[in-house]
Amino acid sequence: MNRLMKRLMLVAACTAAVLLTGCNDQQSEDAMNKLKALFNAVKPDTLLLKDLTPGVTTEAQIRDQMGEPETARNYTDGSKRLEYPRGPAGTNTYFVDIDANGKFVTVTQVLTAENIAKVRPGMTQDEVRRLLGKPTTIAEYPLKKERVWSWHWEEGGVTRDAMFNAHFGPDGIVTTTSRSEAEGGGKH
């Protein structure tokens, strides 16, 4: 276990001890669930995605390991897609696919150049969300009658990371896309 993980575990143990002191059973359970959610939010991706086995790992095991998803989409064939954005500073969003039997199928990092290139004028907000997941930020520009969704992603090239922006008109349809520097000049 690396040094950072040891520190996180120590902080988690100390926090749990403080939270559980003087609590009844319901308060203890609530405190443990909050602590677990906090730990999952900062857990390194290698631990977040560890030992996911197609056809074996269950949805309950995934939720226990990864936490509650930002969004869970249910499909007519009984399958599901769980969305796990790693923001706001993170540059990954994972889609975890579950089959109709509740078993893990695959995990996909969706903030890629290939997916970003698919965002085109004329797409709806839902179509963009299904492609890239939850945006890092949403900005409203009332005078321009524009809403801009932005995703922090690892672009490569000159800077390590950047922001991809989808600009929506008042009707919720993409009018254009753009690129901007990540906050901090790409030094996340």
For each residue, the residues with C-beta under 8 A, 3 or more apart:
1: 5 6 9
2: 5 6
3: 6 7
4: 7 8 44
5: 1 2 8 9 44 47
6: 1 2 3 9 10
7: 3 4 10 11
8: 4 5 11 12 39 42 43
9: 1 5 6 12 13
10: 6 7 13 14
11: 7 8 14 15
12: 8 9 15 16 35 38 39
13: 9 10 16 17
14: 10 11 17 18
15: 11 12 18 19 35
16: 12 13 19 20 31 32 35
17: 13 14 20 21
18: 14 15 21
19: 15 16 23 28 31 32 34 35
20: 16 17 23 28 31 32
21: 17 18
22:
23: 19 20 27 28 31
24: 27 28
25: 28 29
26: 29 30
27: 23 24 30 31
28: 19 20 23 24 25 31 32
29: 25 26 32 33
30: 26 27 33 34
31: 16 19 20 23 27 28 34 35
32: 16 19 20 28 29 35 36
33: 29 30 36 37
34: 19 30 31 37 38
35: 12 15 16 19 31 32 38 39
36: 32 33 39 40 67
37: 33 34 40 41 67 68
38: 12 34 35 41 42
39: 8 12 35 36 42 43
40: 36 37 43 48 65 66 67
41: 37 38 67
42: 8 38 39
43: 8 39 40 47 48
44: 4 5 47 48
45: 48 49 86 92
46: 49 50
47: 5 43 44 50
48: 40 43 44 45 65 66 84 86 94
49: 45 46 52 66 94 107
50: 46 47 65
51: 57
52: 49 57 62 65 96 104 107
53: 56 57 104
54: 57 103 104 105 106
55: 99 103 104 105
56: 53 103 104
57: 51 52 53 54 61 62 103 104
58: 61 62 102 103 104
59: 62 63 80 82 98 102 103 104
60: 63 64 102
61: 57 58 64 65 104
62: 52 57 58 59 65 66 82 96 98 104
63: 59 60 66 67 68 69 82
64: 60 61
65: 40 48 50 52 61 62
66: 40 48 49 62 63 69 82 84 96
67: 36 37 40 41 63 84
68: 37 63
69: 63 66 72 82 83 84 96
70: 83 84 85 133 134
71: 82 83 133 134
72: 69 80 81 82 83
73: 80 81 83 130
74: 78 80
75: 78 79 80 81
76:
77: 100
78: 74 75 99 100
79: 75 97 98 99 100 105
80: 59 72 73 74 75 97 98
81: 72 73 75 95 96 97 98
82: 59 62 63 66 69 71 72 95 96 97 98
83: 69 70 71 72 73 93 94 95 96 133 134
84: 48 66 67 69 70 93 94 95 96
85: 70 90 92 93 133 134 136
86: 45 48 90 91 92 93 94
87: 90 93 134 136 152
88: 136 137 152
89: 152 188
90: 85 86 87 152
91: 86 111 152 153 154 161 188
92: 45 85 86 109 111 154
93: 83 84 85 86 87 109 110 111 132 133 134 151
94: 48 49 83 84 86 107 108 109 110
95: 81 82 83 84 107 108 110 133
96: 52 62 66 69 81 82 83 84 104 106 107
97: 79 80 81 82 104 105 106 107 108
98: 59 62 79 80 81 82 102 103 104 105
99: 55 78 79 102 103 104 105
100: 77 78 79
101:
102: 58 59 60 98 99
103: 54 55 56 57 58 59 98 99
104: 52 53 54 55 56 57 58 59 61 62 96 97 98 99 107
105: 54 55 79 97 98 99
106: 54 96 97
107: 49 52 94 95 96 97 104
108: 94 95 97
109: 92 93 94 112
110: 93 94 95 115 131 132 133
111: 91 92 93 115 116 132 133 151 153 154 164
112: 109 115 116 153
113: 116 117 155 156
114: 117 118
115: 110 111 112 118 119 131 132
116: 111 112 113 119 132 151 153 164
117: 113 114
118: 114 115 131
119: 115 116 123 128 131 132 164 166 174 177
120: 123 174 177
121: 173 174 175 176 177
122: 173 174
123: 119 120 127 128 166 173 174
124: 127 128 172 173 174
125: 128 129 149 168 172
126: 129 130
127: 123 124 130 131
128: 119 123 124 125 131 132 149 166 174
129: 125 126 132 133 134 135
130: 73 126 127
131: 110 115 118 119 127 128
132: 93 110 111 115 116 119 128 129 135 151 164
133: 70 71 83 85 93 95 110 111 129 151
134: 70 71 83 85 87 93 129
135: 129 132 138 149 150 151 166
136: 85 87 88 150 151 152 163
137: 88 149 150
138: 135 147 148 149 150
139: 147 148 150
140: 146 147
141: 144 145 146 147 148
142: 145
143:
144: 141
145: 141 142 169 170
146: 140 141 167 168 169 175
147: 138 139 140 141 167 168 172
148: 138 139 141 165 166 167 168
149: 125 128 135 137 138 165 166 168
150: 135 136 137 138 139 163 164 165 166 180
151: 93 111 116 132 133 135 136 163 164
152: 87 88 89 90 91 136 161 162 163 182 188
153: 91 111 112 116 161 162 163 164
154: 91 92 111 160 161
155: 113 159 160 161 162 179
156: 113 160
157:
158:
159: 155 162 181 182 185 186
160: 154 155 156 186 187 188
161: 91 152 153 154 155 182 186 188
162: 152 153 155 159 179 180 181 182 186
163: 136 150 151 152 153 179 180 181 182 183
164: 111 116 119 132 150 151 153 177 179
165: 148 149 150 177 178 179 180
166: 119 123 128 135 148 149 150 174 177
167: 146 147 148 174 175 176 177 178
168: 125 146 147 148 149 171 172 173 174 175
169: 145 146 172 173 175
170: 145
171: 168
172: 124 125 147 168 169
173: 121 122 123 124 168 169
174: 119 120 121 122 123 124 128 166 167 168 177
175: 121 146 167 168 169
176: 121 167
177: 119 120 121 164 165 166 167 174
178: 165 167
179: 155 162 163 164 165
180: 150 162 163 165
181: 159 162 163 185 186
182: 152 159 161 162 163 185 186 188
183: 163 188
184: 187 188
185: 159 181 182
186: 159 160 161 162 181 182
187: 160 184
188: 89 91 152 160 161 182 183 184
